[in-house]
Every structure is written in structure tokens, then in C-alpha cells.
Amino acid sequence: MKIVVCVKQVPDTKGGVKFNPDGTLDRGAMLTIMNPDDKAGLEAALRLKDQYGAEVTVVTMGLPKAEEVLREAMAMGADKGILVTDRVLGGADTWATSQTIAGAIRNLEYDLIITGRQAIDGDTAQVGPQISEHLGIPVISYAQKIEIEDGHVIVERQYDDRYHVLKAKMPCLITALAELNEPRYMTPGGIFDAYNAEITVWGRANLVDVDDSNLGLKGSPTQIAKASDKVRKGAGEKVNLDPAASVDYIVDKLKVKHVI
Amino acid sequence: MNIQDYKGVFVFAQQVDNVLSGIALELVGKGKDLAKDLNTEVTAVLVGSDVKGLADELAEYGADKVIVVDDPELKEYRTEPYAHALASVINEFKPEIFLVGATAIGRDLGPRVSARIHTGLTADCTQLDIGDFPINPIPGKEQLHNQLLMTRPAFGGNTIATIACPDFRPQMATVRPGVMQKAPREAGKKANIVEFNPGFTPNDKYVEILKVVKAVSDVADIMDAKILVSGGRGVGSPENFKILEDLAEVIGGTVSCSRAVVDAGWKPKDLQVGQTGKTVRPNVYFAIGISGAIQHVAGMEEADIIIAINKDETAPIFDVADYGIVGDLNKIVPALTERLKVELAAK
């Protein structure tokens, strides 16, 4: 079985988000990580590899620096890493990004493609389903459990108040939730091997069946009209009282606001 | 594509088990506002099996027209037949705007449809306006009017961006549930109902549903609650949620929780507030033992009154709380419940 996992290198928001004076994100000042949902997708692929045997190829699109997440993925147990990077691909929205990644994946054999549900920088959850549409294969989003059975994949697909157990013919694309699993750590041997491993680097010329008009900023149907740091309401009062006085304080506020 | 051919505001009227989802009515309400600005109509697109009976409800909430795509293949949500239904409706009726709820269904369906018909899609919008693009005139660039300006948070709510889709139609957005307002219901109001079936032929992209497992939950929808008593990891254990439940019962509220609580398996997913849970806008939000990660705040900061109780005075929840109480929730919450019993009995 051949599995392609799509990952994205994203700024780590855990340590807080840093802004430039003009209100845009200061990406240079923030550490980067492998996007958490993608890491869960990779872990899911590695478990399928452990269970059924598989070759796991990790694909990322980004700046040359994004090869770091490919090495991390290989240190966890992925077999191959492919970096798609090219100046003309920059500024892509989800349409152009999914066109690019689909164009790269057309070079590969695959039974299963796994992406994270969404990246913590864009929060769109669109690229996975859009890749599947461009490739003409079924998509199962929000996977909370994945099994393989006789050329088919059986997936628990989460909804708000229920889950569906779905069966799809492979090849198929699945988007994974961070809740799917607890990703394994890199192994010392894996880190050593990954450091020396060869990363395949592809540019525009390597993309299959994609028109220039669908790539990069120029190929993006959506355009940013305005971007800004979010204005928050700001802190109100804060008190540090003993429990009885705390209760008085809350009851007083509920009365003033006519809640009780 | 001739952009002038695309007219009207369309919304996907999501239904589950032949009951309209709240988002369907919210989108009709918002679609009506946008249609008014554009001097056009709002059309609800109702997709399912035996769902025609829901059309009147959409009309009473403001839909001028309802397109019904009714087919046995559409009984339960599946990506492919639903995407085929919406893409066919768009190709046939050519709307200028198409809105879908940013639900677990809509965030799967929207990207698939937008990729099929080649247009832009803006995810999880919290504000929609009709306006100019570029917003301010730029020399040498034509300023387009009557564009859909789609505003959305990104970076877990740290930044906010306004997006336009000037060169493709329809302008598509998924819209966060709980943010837009339903219009008041007008009993007896009728819409023009159009039945449309593009034909559904199963292929390899149709997945098979082996089982539907509904979460056993008799709790109220936290998005409808006027008062939410929300607990985080600081509550300490699933058993200790009892003190929150007691408070909720006395004050007429509903219990909700943070993602940490769901991840720990203490509470079901449908009670989760935040970026990956639900967006709520109650009159009063009690944040009890919730640290206030940005992803949580994104789901509750629109509450009218936020009351936070946390023993850590540096917890970020205090940055958004109207009233912050630094203290031990195990002492304060039960005492508050007892006190409220007395106060409310005296009324």
C-alpha cells in the first residue's frame, strides 16, 4: 500500500502570536512546528504502515525552510519526503494550493492520501477536500478512526451529534483530526537517518496537468481586501476575595445586570 | 465566465434527519439582508430525501424561493451526491453569492463544490457585507461595486481578514454557526418552490454508509442557551462537574465546556465551546476553571457578560472577562449556588 501524507509547516501559536508594527504577523519571530492535525494524519499513516505494511511519502508545499517538517516526518518513520517550492507558487489561496499539491501528487502512486483537517494558521479546512476533487477521488473528512479492508478504507467520520462509519474504495483522501491519536516521538536513529536522507525538491515544472492560471497569487480566486489584528473587548474587573465575598461580588453583578 | 449572468443570493439549507439546522435559518436571514443590498432575492437550496415539507419553514423565515433537490441518494449526508446537487444547482441557476454553513457538513461540502465549479471559497466567515473592492480606490485598478466582502478570523482568532472574490462566481463562503441572526418568523408566508433533480448515478466517489451512530445526548443545544456554565480542566474531574450542573440548574443555565474537557473524555463533543467546537453568544457565560486559550475565547467572546473564576490570576481568560474572580472554584461555585437558591426563592 502507498500512502501520501500532506503536511504544512506553521508558526507555533502556543507561545503567543507576534505582530509587526503594521499589524501583520511576524512569522520570523515565531517558532515553527508541523501542523497538529497533519501530524495526527502522519501518525495515522505510520500506524497503517505498522499494521498492514505501507510506503509513506510526505509532501509539503512552502518555502525551502519547510524541508524541516519533512525531516521531522522521516524521523518519525516516513519513507520519503517531497518539498514543493517555487517562487511562482507564492501567495496561493486554497484553490491554487490544492491545484499545486494535486499537480505534485499526480507524479506519485497512491492508495490513500491523508491530510490534516485544517492548519492552525489559515484554519480553512479546505485544501484536503479540494485536492480530492482535483484528483477525482472520494474524500472523507473529520476522520476519528481509520482501518483498511480489502481495497477499501473504513473510516469513522465525526459530525456534531453523531458519527458515520463509512466505506470508500481506494484511492481515497482522508482528513484527520488532531484527536485521532497521540503522535509518536522521533527516534534517535530516525533523527540521524532523516538528517542525512535525501529530500526530493520539486518546482513548477514538476507539476502535472496544472495550468499557470491556477497557480500562486495570480491563480487565486480569493483576494485579501483588508487584514488586521483583531480588536478585542479587553479585560474588565478582576477581584481577589475570600469565597464568601466572591459570592457577594458575583450576585451583586448579576443583580446590576438584571440577570436575577 | 460572464459575471453579469450570475444573479441572486443562494444559501444551502442544511437539514439533518429532515429537521432544518439552525444555520439554515441563520443563512436565510443573512442572505435576505445581502439580497436587499443587491436588490435581488434570497433562494434557499434544500437537499435531501423527502424534504419538500421543510420548504414552508424556509419561506416563513424569509426565503423568496426554495429549490428542492429531493432524491433517495440524499437521505444521509454524503460528500459526493450533495456536492453534485449543489454544483448542478449553481450551474443551472447561476447565483452571484452562495453561502454554506461552516458546520461539519458544510466545511466538507463547500470546498468540494467550489473546487468543482472553479470559484473561490472563504472559510468560516463571521461577517458578510456588500461593498467595494478594493475597499479604497487604487490608481490604475478598477474599483468594483456590489462585491461580497467576507470577513473571517484566522490564526485561532488572532487576526481578522476581509476577503473578496472579484473575478469568479458565485462568491462562496462558509459561515460560522451562531453568528448571523435569523429573521423573525412570519407564519403563513410562502415561497416560490422549484423542484430540481440533476440525476444521481452512484460511482466510486459515492461512499457507503455502514453505520450511523448518534451520540446519546438529551442535553440542550449550548448555542441556544441564555446562560452557560462552562467548565475547563480546572474543574478537576468529570464527577466535579456536578457543582457546575447544580449552579446551572438553579440559575436556569446549561453546562458547556472547553476542548481540554472533551479531549479528556469528561464531556461529549457537542458541549464544546471554541474554535473546533461551537460558537456561543449567551447573555451570561461563566468560565469556571478555564484558562482561556485563544481558541476557546474565539468561541465565547461575544457573550454579553463573561464571569470567570480561576485560581490562576495570570490566566488569559481574565483578559476577556467582564468580571474576573481569582479564587478556588470548589469553594466559590457551591456557595454561589446556595446563595442563588436563597435569592431566587425570595423573589
Interface residues (C-beta under 8 A of the other chain):
Chain A: T13 V17 G23 L25 D93 T94 W95 S98 I120 D121 G122 D123 T124 A125 Q126 V127 G128 P129 Q130 S132 E133 H134 G136 I137 P138 V139 I140 S141 Y142 I154 Q158 Y159 D160 D161 R162 Y163 H164 V165 L166 K167 A168 K169 E179 S220 P221 T222 Q223 I224 A225 K226 A227 S228 D229 K230 R232 K233 G234 A235 G236 E237 K238 V239 N240 L241 D242 P243 A244 S246 V247 Y249 I250 V251 K253 L254 K257 V259 I260
Chain B: V16 E76 Y77 R78 T79 E80 A83 T103 A104 I105 R107 D108 G110 P111 R112 S114 A115 R116 H118 T119 G120 L121 T122 A123 D124 F133 P134 I135 L149 P153 A154 F155 G156 G157 N158 T159 I160 A161 T162 I163 A164 C165 P166 D167 F168 D204 K205 Y206 V207 E208 I209 L210 K211 V212 V213 K214 A215 S217 I227 I251 D263 K269 D270 Q275 N283 V284 I294 E301 I305 I306 I307 I309 E313 F318 D319 V320 A321 D322 Y323 G324 I325 V326 G327 D328 K331 I332 A335 L336 R339 L340 E343 L344 K347
